[in-house]
Amino acid sequence: MGWLLRVHEAADYTAGSQKPVLVRQWMAQHQGLSLLAILNLLHQNVLQQWFHANPEVQANELLLHEMPVSESALSAQEAD
């Protein structure tokens, strides 16, 4: 596990302690996401294509492209 990024996640201010204690965590997901981003860059968006090929994602994809409707646009549509 020597290659994993070790970061300070938070400072613990427990009652009674004069100084905060740093909470250290292993953040393997940061390396994983970085590796996936590099893979995606080097292989013409292969991960994005794989993700959007999933039928469950395709079923909800139209929701991602919906535009918010303003109140004035709704009022104008009702007037027509």
N, C-alpha and C positions, 0 to 999 in steps of 0.2 A: 504493500500500500504506500510505498514511498513516493510514487508519482502523483498521488492524489493531492489536490489543492487543499491545504489546511488554512482555514480562515477563522477570524474571531467573529462569531455570530452575534454576540450580545455582551453586555456588561451586567453582572449579577450584583444588585444592590440589596443584599439580604439585610434584614434588620440586625443591628448590632455590629456590623462590620464597618471599619473606618474607611477602607478603600474598596472600590468595586473589584470583583474578580472577573476576569475575562473568560467567557464561555467559548471554547474552541470546538469546531465541528469539522468533519470531513465533508467536502462538497463535491462528491463524485458527479452529480448531475451537471455541474458547470462544465466539467471536462467532456461529458457525454454530449451535451448540447453543442459545444464548440466543435467536436469531431463531426457531428451530423451536419453542422453548417458548412464545414470545409468539404465534406463529401458532396453535399448538395451543390456547392459552387463548382467543384471539379467535374461533376457528372451531369451538367445541364438540368438542374432542378429535379433530379430523380426522386427526392423525398417529397417534394411538392406534388409531383405527378402521382406518386404512390398514394399519398394522402387523399388526393381528389379522385382517385379511382375507387375508393371505398364507397359502396352503395349508400351507407348511412350518411356519409358526408355529402354525397351528391343529392340525397333527398332533402338536405337542409341548406344547400348552397344558395338557393334563391333568397333565403332570408338574409344572407350576408350582403346581398346586393340591393336590398330594399332601401329606399330613400325615406327619411323621416318626412312626415307631412305636417306642414304648418297649419295653424288654425285659420289663417286668411285663405289658404288654398282650399281648405274644406268648405269655408263659407262661400267662396266663389263657385265651387262645384255644385253646392246646394242651390245657388241662385239660378243656375242654368236649367 
